[in-house]
Amino acid sequence: MIVAHTDVVGSLLRPPELLKARDELDANRITHADFKAIEDRAVNEAIALQEDAGLEIVTDGEMRRLSFQSQMTEAVDGFGEFDIDAFLWGEWHGDESVGDWNLKRPKNLGVVSKLKRKRYLSAEEFTYLRSHTTRIPKITLPSPSLWTNFWSAEHSAATYPTVDSFLADVVDILREEIAELIRLGASYIQLDAPHYPLLLDRKTRTFYEAQGWTLDQWLEVDNAVIGDVPDVTFGFHL
């Protein structure tokens, strides 16, 4: 008998109520407490959906995030100007109903000062998830090399002369995050690296290599984040 292992990548579609609430919070039309109640309800529904499907491993659907990687920019100072376009730029190709789509890289994108963590990235997400499920809670974090996109020779070189020096601080922040998650009881942590398959595209690969970061170095920073931690499963999202 073959038993298949299944769990969600991490993110689920945010319900319209939550999307509307985020807009209303940004416009100061609802309070943080009102928004938190709506956000918690969305997380609860995401957990129930996975449990009802029989999954042994569940996430919170990443309902609390603007993007799957945005908890880093929200929890850490130094990234400069950014919005959702910072995570979506590039050439994307869809089916006939969507078509091809191109979004230019934001002109002001780039880390501008020394990274400084204001709070843990996902500790609150994990503790809420852990307390609302009897299944194995999985938390997701961005691969450090994903942040190569946020290094700019124009905007970042005064603080981080090379992308290597910038990613070294990203690695340190993620290592501290993992240590805190493990302290809180996390046993399944996923690193999100959906940019790796995109390297098959020549234009995308050329951009990243032009940042001064060879492809051979990428897995080195992932290994540095993971370290040698016993009794914890690490997954990869490609």
C-alpha positions, 0 to 999 in steps of 0.5 A: 500500500502506497501512502501519499504525503500531502500538504498545501504549499502554504498560501490559500486565496484570501477571501473577499471579506479579508481583502476588503478589510485590508483596504478599509484598514489602510484607509482608516475606516476600521480599527486594528481590532476589527481587522484582527477579528476578520483576519483570525476568522479567515485563518480559522476557515483556512485551517478547517478547510485543510482539516476537513480535507484530511490533511495531517499538516496544515498552514494558516493559509498565509492569510496575514500576509500581503505576499508570501514573502512580505512578512520580512519587509513588514518585520524588518527595517531597512528595505526602503520603499516597497509595495506589492509590485516589489514581489510581482515584477517580471514577465508572466505568461498565462493561458488564453484567458489571462494572456502575457503580462509584464510589470516593470521592476519598481525604480526605487526598489532596493534595500537602503539601510542596515537591516534591523528586525523590529519583531519576529517574522512569523512567530505570531502566525505560528503560535495562533496556528499551533493553538487552533489545530491538532494537526502538525502546524507548518510555517513558511519562510522566504528563501534568503536568495529570494531577496537578491531582488531587493539589492540595488547597485544604485540604492543599496551599495552605500550600506551593502557594497555587495549582494553577498554582504546584504544576504549575510544579514538576511541569513542571520535574521532567518536563522534567528527566526528559525531558532525562535520558531523551534523554541515555540514548538515548530517541527515543520518549516518550509523555505519558499524558493519559487524563483529557482525554476524561473532561472530556466528563463534566460532573462530572469537568470541574467538579471540575478547573475548581474546582481553579482550572485552566481547560481552555485551560491544560492543553495549555500545560503539556504543551507546556512539558514537550515543549519543542523537542527535535529527533529525538525523537517524542512521543506522547499517550495519551488 
